[in-house]
C-alpha cells in the first residue's frame, strides 16, 4: 500500500492491519473527514465547519451529527503528511448541485402562483368589472354599420336638387381570406387598382373594409363572377345632384360616408341623415363571421327638405350672372333674390361654382358660399341706410339742402371727393347722384353713435340668423369715440364689411315698410312617410317707420331714373327702386385702397309700388370702363329682374337697347311661380297659386323654358341608369312629340291638336324606360295668336313651375 493511504478495512478493532510486505508503520493519527472539513481553509468548507473548528481550538466540545460523523470522531485515524500526500481533488459541481426534490418543489410553486394569478384576474373581470363581460362580447360579436338613405333636397316646387340612389360597393372581410396575394391578384384588374396596394388593404385580421365604393353595375357583376371567398358586394346610397353646378354652393354636398359637409347638406344634416342600418354579426370558434338573422336594427330614411329657392329663378340668375361676367371681365359675382315680405331667398347664384357630384376633386375653400361667408365693403349702397337712419331720427329732412363744396371737402386726416363737382343738393339728390360729401354731412348731422346703432338695427355687424353654416357677421366697429375720418368714410361704405345676404335683408326692410325679416332658406320639412311641415317667416324687428321706408323708397326710384346713377337698371313699364355702389378693394399688401380693383354693387326693388323682389347684384373686379355699380351691376339687375318678374306674371324687359320700342304697359298673367308652401297665416295675392312641393324622389329636372316655337324647347333626353329624365314637350307639335317619344322608347297619349300645352308626368320627372307613358294635351294655336299681338321685342318669359331657361344636361 502506498504511504499515507488508509486501509479501507474494518474499523471495529481500532487498529490498522499489517501489511504483507512487512510490519506496518504507525502513522500519526490524522483528523477524520468531518474534522478535516471543519478547517476554515479546506475546500468546500461551510460556515458551520468554520464554527466547529473554532470550537475545537477553544477546547469546547463540538456537536456532531449522529451516524458517520460520530464514528469519525471516535476513530483516531493516522495523520497524513501534507508535504508527501498528493493534493486532494476539489469537489465537483455535480456534488454541490441542489437536490432534485427541491427544484421540483420550486417549479410546482411557480405554476401554482401563476394559476392563482390567472384565476384571480378572471374572477376580477367577471365578478367585479363589468367591462370584462363586454370585452368578451366584443371579441365574439361585431356590428356592421351601413349608411341609411339620405333625404332629398327639393326646391319650393318639388324639383330635386339632391337625392340618393343605390350604388354597388365592393367590400372584403380579411379575416376570411386564406390567400391574400392570390385574391388581390385576381381582384386588382377588375377594380383598376394595383396588386400591391390591394394586398396591403387585405392584410390583417380586420372584420370589414371597403375596397371600392360606388362602382358601376358592370364592374360589380365582374367581381361577383370571380366568386372570391371573403369578397362581397353591398348596395349603399349614393348622393347625386341632378342640377350639378346650379345652386351648388347653397345646397352643398355630402361626403362619401353620407354626412353633410357644406351648405344645406350640412345645415340640415341631422334631419336628412336618418338612422343607420346596424347588422349584428357573430364570430364562431374558427373566427368566421356569421350574420345573426332576426336581430337587425333596420335603418330609418332621412327626412326631406324643401328649400325656398325656385329652380327657374335660380337658373335665370345663374345665366345672367355668367353673361355679365363675360361682358365686364369680372372674376366672379353674386346675385341674391329675396322675397321682402317673408325673407325667403328665391335665388342665389354665385361664380365661381362647382359640381358637387365630383366633390372629391375639389378644394374645400372653393366650395364655400360667397354670399354667406365672404364680406366686403358695400360702397355707396350704404348711403341708403344712412339716409333712412337720419330721416327716422329727425336729424335731416328729405328736402333739406346741403352744400357739397364743388367736389372737394377736407376733413382732419382725409380729403373727401365727389366724381362730379356738385354744389347745393337736397337729401334726395344726394342719394340720386351718390355724393360722398353730401353723405358725410348727413352722417355728421346724425352723429356716429346713432349712425352705428341704426346700422346694427338694419342687421349689419351680426349674423342674419339664417342658420347657414359658418355665416359671416361682417364687420362694423363699435367705439365710444370715433375719429372724424372714420365717421366720414363710414358714410359712403368704407371701413366696414357686409355680406350680400345682409345687404339683401337690409334692403328688404326698406321694401317691407320698415320691417326686417329673417332670411330663410328652408321652406318646409317632411319626415319619412309623413307630410310637409311648413316653416313660418320670422320677423326680427321694426327698423324704421313705414313712412320713413316709403320716403326712402321714393328716393331710390329717382336713382333709377334718367338722371340717376342707376338708370341702366330701369325696366319697361315697371317702377324700379335701387342704389348703386362702387367699393374700392383694400390692398392688404400695399396697405391702402386699390386704384384698379373694385366691387360693383347694385341693390334693387321691383316693382317699387308693390315690392315682390329684392335683388342684390355684385361683380368682383370688373374691368374698366364697366367697373362701376351703375355700368356693371345695374344692367345685371335689370336682366335678372325682367326674367324673374315673369314668374309673377309681369312681362317686361330692361331699358337699354336703342332699337327697342317704347315701354309697353305691364301685363299681368296668372302666376304659378315662386309660391311657398300652404300657410293659412300668410297673406297672398289673388293671382298667386299655391304649389306644394311634390313628393320626393320625383321631379328632378331643371325646368326648361317654354317658348312660342319648338326651336327653343329643351329636347335633351337624359338617361339615368335605366331611367329617363322627361324633357319639356310644351310648345311642340304632335309630330315633334311623337318623334321624341319614339327615340326615347316610351309611349305617348295624344289629346287634342295644335301645340302641346301640358304633359303628365311633368317635365323633369324621372320615369323607368320600361312601360313608361306620357299624356300630352294639345290646343290650337290661339295662344300664339294672342302672344303675337304683344310687342315682338318684349322677352316673353312665361314660365310655368317647371320652366328652365338654361342649357346643359344632368
Secondary structure as UniProt FT lines:
FT   TURN            3..4
FT   TURN            20..21
FT   STRAND          29..30
FT   HELIX           33..37
FT   TURN            40..41
FT   TURN            43..44
FT   HELIX           47..57
FT   TURN            58..59
FT   TURN            66..67
FT   HELIX           68..74
FT   STRAND          77..78
FT   TURN            82..84
FT   HELIX           93..96
FT   HELIX           100..123
FT   HELIX           124..128
FT   HELIX           131..140
FT   STRAND          141..146
FT   STRAND          153..154
FT   TURN            156..157
FT   STRAND          160..172
FT   HELIX           174..176
FT   HELIX           180..191
FT   HELIX           195..202
FT   STRAND          209..215
FT   HELIX           217..226
FT   TURN            229..230
FT   STRAND          231..240
FT   TURN            242..247
FT   HELIX           248..251
FT   TURN            256..257
FT   HELIX           263..267
FT   HELIX           269..273
FT   STRAND          277..283
FT   TURN            285..286
FT   STRAND          289..291
FT   TURN            293..294
FT   STRAND          304..307
FT   HELIX           311..328
FT   STRAND          332..338
FT   TURN            340..342
FT   STRAND          344..351
FT   HELIX           356..361
FT   HELIX           364..367
FT   HELIX           370..373
FT   HELIX           379..382
FT   HELIX           383..393
FT   TURN            398..399
FT   STRAND          401..403
FT   HELIX           405..407
FT   STRAND          408..411
FT   TURN            412..413
FT   STRAND          414..417
FT   STRAND          424..426
FT   HELIX           427..433
FT   HELIX           436..446
FT   HELIX           448..457
FT   TURN            458..461
FT   TURN            469..470
FT   HELIX           484..491
FT   TURN            492..493
FT   STRAND          497..498
FT   HELIX           500..511
FT   TURN            512..514
FT   STRAND          515..517
FT   STRAND          522..526
FT   TURN            528..529
FT   STRAND          532..534
FT   STRAND          539..542
FT   HELIX           546..559
FT   TURN            562..563
FT   TURN            565..566
FT   HELIX           567..569
FT   TURN            572..573
FT   STRAND          576..587
FT   TURN            588..591
FT   STRAND          592..606
FT   STRAND          613..620
FT   TURN            624..625
FT   HELIX           629..633
FT   HELIX           634..645
FT   HELIX           646..648
FT   STRAND          650..651
FT   TURN            658..659
FT   STRAND          667..668
FT   TURN            680..681
FT   TURN            686..687
FT   TURN            696..697
FT   HELIX           710..712
FT   STRAND          718..719
FT   STRAND          723..725
FT   TURN            730..731
FT   HELIX           734..744
FT   STRAND          747..751
FT   STRAND          755..760
FT   TURN            763..764
FT   STRAND          765..768
FT   TURN            770..771
FT   STRAND          773..779
FT   HELIX           782..788
FT   TURN            792..793
FT   TURN            801..802
//
